[in-house]
C-alpha cells in the first residue's frame, strides 16, 4: 500500500458512513492501524454484527442516525470538520431488497444523493467515494468480466437502487465540475467475504452457521459464479482511490475484484468444508426464483494500472482466510479483535513488500 500521504495530511477526519456495517467495521480498524483520523455516521449496529462483537461503540467520534436525515447529516459534517467521505451506508442484501424494495431505494439511491448534496455545500470536503457494487452492470450472463465503461442496468431492487446511486454520482460530479466541489468517485466491488460477517443469505455466513448444526447445509445456485474477494482487498483499493482523488485524479469509477476468473458457489463451499474441523453434509438447490445473475465477474485492470492496486489474496486464499477467522474465534477462543488485527497487519506487510 502506498504511504497515503494526502489522506494522512488532511486537516479534518475522513467520514465513514455505514461504519457499523461489516465493511465499515473493518475499515475503521484499518484507519486505526494506519493512524488516519476518522468519524462514523451510521444506524445503530445490529446484534451479533462484527461491530457488536468487537464492542466498537465509542472507538471513534460517531453518530447513530440515518443518512436520509439531511439536516442531522449536514450538522455532523460541520461539527467534525470532515474533509473526505467514504460513503458505505446502504441496504446491502439482494434477497432482502425484494422484501423491502422501497426502503432499499430510499437509503441506497436517495441516501447517496443526500451525502453528495451535503458534501457539495461544504467547501472543506475535498473528495467523496461512493461505494456501489459489482451488480450495477447490465448482466447478460455471458461470462464476460465487466469494465468500468460498460452499460449499467439493475435486475432486482438492490442492484437497481445502486444503479440509481451511480446516476446520482454522475450528476453531482457534473455539478462539481461546473460550480466547484469535491472529487467524486464511485467504487465497485462485491461478494466480499471475511471473518465476522453474520448476514443472512450470504454464502460464508450460511456455511459457518450450518457447520455447527447436525443436519445438512442447503446451498442454492451451486454453479453460479461470483468474484469472491477478502474484505480487506477492496478496502485497500478504496483508500488508494481516495488518495488518487485527493491528488486530483479524474477517473470517475474503479472496479475492485480478483485477478482470476470467478469461482462457483460450489467451489467456494468445498474449499470451506475442507478447512472446517468437523465434516458436514451439503445439499445444493437451484435458484429460488429471484433474478440473481448466474455469472458475474469484474475486470480490475484500471485499478491495477492507475492505483497500483492488486488483491493480496487469491479467491481460494480469501475463502480459507475467512473460514480460518471463524475457526480461531469459535473453536480456539481467539478474540475477534485479535483475529481482525492479524489479517489487517498481514495485508499491510504484504502491501509494503511489493
C-alpha positions in Angstrom: 0.0 0.0 0.0 1.2 3.5 -0.8 2.0 5.8 2.1 -1.4 7.6 1.7 0.3 10.9 2.3 -2.6 13.1 1.2 -5.1 11.2 3.2 -3.0 11.4 6.3 -2.3 15.1 5.8 -5.9 16.2 5.8 -6.8 18.8 8.3 -10.1 17.1 9.2 -11.1 13.5 9.6 -12.4 11.1 6.9 -16.1 10.3 7.4 -17.2 6.7 7.0 -20.9 6.4 6.6 -22.2 2.9 7.4 -19.3 2.5 9.8 -21.2 -0.1 11.9 -21.6 -2.4 8.9 -19.4 -5.4 8.0 -17.1 -3.4 5.7 -17.3 -0.3 7.8 -16.1 -2.1 10.9 -13.1 -3.5 9.1 -12.4 -0.1 7.6 -12.5 1.6 11.0 -9.9 -0.9 12.3 -7.7 -0.2 9.2 -7.9 3.5 9.9 -6.8 3.0 13.5 -3.8 0.7 12.5 -2.8 3.3 9.8 -3.2 6.3 12.2 -5.8 8.0 9.9 -8.4 10.0 11.9 -12.0 9.2 11.0 -15.5 9.7 12.3 -18.6 7.5 11.8 -22.2 8.1 10.8 -24.5 5.1 10.7 -27.5 3.3 12.0 -27.0 1.6 15.3 -25.2 -1.8 15.0 -27.2 -4.9 14.7 -26.9 -7.5 17.4 -24.1 -10.1 16.7 -22.7 -7.9 14.0 -18.9 -7.6 13.8 -19.2 -4.1 15.2 -21.2 -5.5 18.1 -18.8 -8.5 18.6 -15.8 -6.1 18.8 -17.6 -3.7 21.1 -16.7 -0.8 18.8 -19.2 1.8 20.1 -17.3 4.9 21.0 -14.0 3.9 19.5 -14.3 7.0 17.2 -16.4 10.1 17.2 -19.8 8.9 15.8 -23.5 9.5 15.5 -26.1 6.8 15.1 -28.5 8.3 12.6 -30.0 7.8 9.1 -28.3 9.4 6.1 -31.9 10.3 5.0 -31.9 12.8 7.9 -30.2 15.5 5.8 -30.2 18.3 8.4 -28.6 16.0 11.0 -26.0 14.8 8.4 -25.1 18.3 7.4 -24.7 19.2 11.1 -22.4 16.2 11.6 -20.1 17.3 8.7 -19.8 20.8 10.1 -19.3 19.7 13.7 -16.4 17.4 12.9 -14.9 19.5 10.0 -14.9 16.5 7.7 -12.6 16.7 4.7 -13.3 13.4 2.9 -16.1 10.9 2.8 -16.2 7.2 2.1 -20.0 6.5 1.8 -20.9 2.9 2.5 -24.3 3.3 4.3 -26.7 1.1 2.4 -29.1 -1.8 2.5 -26.7 -4.3 1.1 -28.6 -7.6 0.7 -30.2 -8.7 -2.6 -32.8 -11.0 -1.2 -33.8 -8.6 1.5 -34.3 -5.9 -1.2 -37.3 -8.0 -2.5 -38.9 -7.8 0.9 -38.2 -4.0 1.4 -37.8 -2.5 -2.1 -38.9 1.0 -1.2 -36.6 1.2 1.8 -33.8 -0.2 -0.3 -34.2 2.5 -2.9 -34.5 5.2 -0.3 -31.3 4.5 1.5 -29.2 3.4 -1.4 -30.3 6.0 -4.0 -31.7 9.0 -2.1 -29.2 8.4 0.7 -26.3 8.7 -1.7 -27.9 11.9 -3.2 -28.1 13.3 0.3 -24.5 12.6 1.0 -23.3 14.1 -2.3 -25.6 17.2 -1.9 -24.3 17.9 1.6 -20.7 17.4 0.6 -21.1 19.8 -2.3 -22.3 22.5 0.1 -19.4 22.1 2.5 -16.4 23.6 0.9 -13.8 21.9 3.1 -14.7 18.4 1.7 -12.2 17.5 -1.0 -13.2 14.0 -2.1 -16.2 11.6 -1.8 -16.0 7.9 -2.5 -19.5 6.4 -3.2 -19.4 2.6 -2.7 -21.7 0.8 -5.0 -21.5 -2.8 -6.2 -20.3 -5.2 -8.9 -24.0 -5.8 -9.6 -24.6 -2.4 -11.3 -23.6 -3.7 -14.7 -26.1 -4.8 -17.4 -25.5 -8.6 -17.0 -26.4 -10.8 -19.9 -24.9 -13.9 -18.2 -22.3 -14.3 -21.0 -19.4 -14.8 -18.6 -17.6 -11.6 -19.6 -15.8 -9.6 -16.9 -17.1 -6.1 -16.7 -15.1 -2.9 -17.2 -16.0 0.5 -15.8 -17.3 1.9 -19.1 -19.8 -1.0 -19.6 -23.6 -0.1 -19.5 -25.3 -0.1 -16.2 -28.6 -1.8 -15.5 -30.2 -3.3 -12.4 -32.0 -6.6 -12.3 -33.5 -6.5 -8.8 -34.4 -3.9 -6.2 -30.9 -3.9 -4.8 -28.9 -3.6 -8.0 -31.4 -1.1 -9.5 -31.1 1.1 -6.4 -27.3 1.0 -6.8 -27.6 2.0 -10.4 -29.7 4.9 -9.3 -26.9 5.8 -6.8 -24.4 5.7 -9.7 -26.7 8.2 -11.5 -26.5 10.5 -8.5 -22.8 10.2 -8.5 -22.7 11.2 -12.2 -25.0 14.2 -11.6 -23.1 15.6 -8.7 -19.8 15.0 -10.4 -21.0 17.2 -13.3 -22.3 19.8 -10.7 -18.8 19.9 -9.1 -17.1 20.3 -12.4 -19.3 23.3 -13.2 -19.6 25.1 -9.9 -16.7 23.7 -7.9 -16.8 20.9 -5.3 -15.2 17.7 -4.2 -13.7 15.0 -6.4 -16.4 12.3 -6.6 -15.6 8.6 -7.4 -17.7 5.5 -7.4 -16.0 2.3 -6.4 -17.5 -1.1 -7.4 -16.8 -4.3 -5.6 -19.0 -7.1 -4.3 -19.1 -10.6 -2.9 -16.7 -9.6 -0.2 -16.0 -12.2 2.4 -14.1 -12.3 5.6 -14.3 -13.0 9.3 -17.2 -11.6 11.3 -19.9 -11.3 8.6 -23.1 -12.8 10.0 -25.6 -11.5 7.4 -28.4 -13.7 6.2 -28.3 -15.2 2.8 -24.6 -14.8 2.3 -22.6 -17.9 1.5 -19.8 -17.8 4.1 -22.1 -16.9 7.0 -24.6 -19.5 5.9 -21.8 -22.1 5.8 -20.4 -21.1 9.2 -23.9 -21.3 10.8 -24.6 -24.6 9.1 -21.3 -26.2 10.1 -22.4 -26.1 13.7 -25.7 -28.0 13.1 -26.2 -31.7 12.8 -28.4 -31.5 9.6 -27.0 -31.0 6.1 -26.5 -27.4 4.8 -28.6 -26.4 1.9 -26.8 -24.1 -0.6 -28.6 -22.5 -3.5 -27.3 -21.9 -7.1 -24.1 -24.1 -6.9 -23.0 -23.3 -10.4 -23.4 -19.5 -10.1 -20.0 -17.7 -10.2 -19.0 -14.6 -8.3 -15.8 -12.5 -7.9 -15.1 -13.6 -4.4 -12.6 -11.3 -2.5 -11.4 -10.8 1.0 -13.0 -7.7 2.5 -9.5 -6.1 3.1 -8.7 -6.1 -0.6 -11.4 -3.7 -1.8 -11.0 -1.6 1.3 -7.3 -1.2 0.4 -8.5 -0.2 -3.0 -10.9 2.4 -1.6 -8.0 4.0 0.3 -5.9 4.2 -2.8 -8.8 5.6 -4.8 -9.3 8.2 -2.1 -5.7 9.1 -2.3 -5.9 9.4 -6.1 -9.0 11.6 -5.8 -7.3 13.9 -3.3 -4.4 14.2 -5.8 -6.9 15.5 -8.4 -7.4 12.2 -10.3 -10.1 12.5 -12.9 -11.2 8.8 -13.2 -14.8 8.5 -12.1 -15.1 4.9 -11.2 -13.0 1.9 -10.2 -13.6 -1.9 -10.2 -12.1 -3.9 -7.4 -12.1 -7.7 -7.8 -9.9 -10.8 -8.1 -7.4 -11.1 -10.8 -8.7 -14.6 -11.8 -11.9 -15.9 -13.2 -14.8 -16.0 -10.8 -15.3 -19.1 -8.7 -18.6 -21.0 -8.5 -20.6 -21.2 -5.3 -20.0 -25.0 -5.2 -16.2 -24.4 -5.4 -16.2 -22.0 -2.5 -18.3 -24.3 -0.5 -16.0 -27.3 -1.0 -12.9 -25.1 -0.1 -14.7 -24.0 3.1 -15.6 -27.6 4.0 -12.0 -28.7 3.9 -11.0 -26.0 6.3 -13.7 -26.5 8.9 -12.6 -29.0 11.7 -15.8 -31.1 11.5 -17.3 -32.5 8.4 -20.8 -31.5 7.4 -23.0 -32.7 4.5 -24.1 -30.2 1.9 -27.1 -30.3 -0.4 -27.5 -28.0 -3.4 -30.6 -26.5 -4.8 -31.3 -24.2 -7.8 -32.1 -20.5 -7.6 -35.2 -19.8 -5.5 -36.9 -17.8 -8.3 -35.3 -14.4 -7.7 -33.4 -12.9 -10.6 -29.9 -13.3 -9.3 -27.2 -13.4 -12.1 -25.7 -16.8 -12.9 -22.3 -15.3 -13.8 -20.6 -12.2 -12.5 -17.0 -11.0 -12.9 -15.1 -7.7 -12.7 -12.0 -6.6 -14.6 -9.9 -4.6 -12.1 -7.2 -3.6 -14.7 -7.9 0.1 -14.3 -7.3 0.0 -10.6 -4.2 -2.1 -11.2 -2.8 0.3 -13.8 -3.7 3.7 -12.2 -3.7 2.9 -8.5 -1.0 0.2 -8.4 -3.6 -1.9 -6.6 -3.9 -5.7 -6.7 -5.5 -8.1 -4.2 -3.4 -9.6 -1.5 -5.4 -12.8 -1.5 -6.5 -15.1 -4.3 -10.1 -16.2 -4.3 -9.1 -19.5 -2.8 -7.0 -17.8 -0.1 -9.8 -15.4 0.7 -12.1 -18.3 1.4 -9.5 -20.1 3.5 -8.8 -16.9 5.5 -12.5 -16.2 6.1 -13.1 -19.7 7.4 -9.9 -19.7 9.5 -11.1 -16.5 11.2 -14.2 -18.2 12.4 -12.3 -21.4 13.4 -10.0 -19.2 15.5 -12.9 -17.3 17.1 -15.4 -20.1 17.6 -13.0 -23.1 18.2 -9.7 -21.7 19.5 -11.0 -18.9 21.7 -9.1 -16.2 19.8 -10.7 -12.8 20.4 -12.5 -11.3 17.3 -10.3 -8.2 17.6 -7.1 -10.2 17.6 -8.3 -12.2 14.6 -9.1 -9.0 12.7 -5.9 -7.2 13.5 -3.9 -10.2 12.5 -5.5 -10.1 9.0 -5.0 -6.3 8.7 -1.3 -6.4 9.6 -0.8 -9.3 7.2 -2.3 -7.2 4.4 -0.2 -4.1 5.3 3.0 -6.2 5.4 2.3 -7.9 2.1 1.4 -4.5 0.5 4.7 -3.0 1.6 6.7 -5.9 0.2 5.5 -5.1 -3.4 
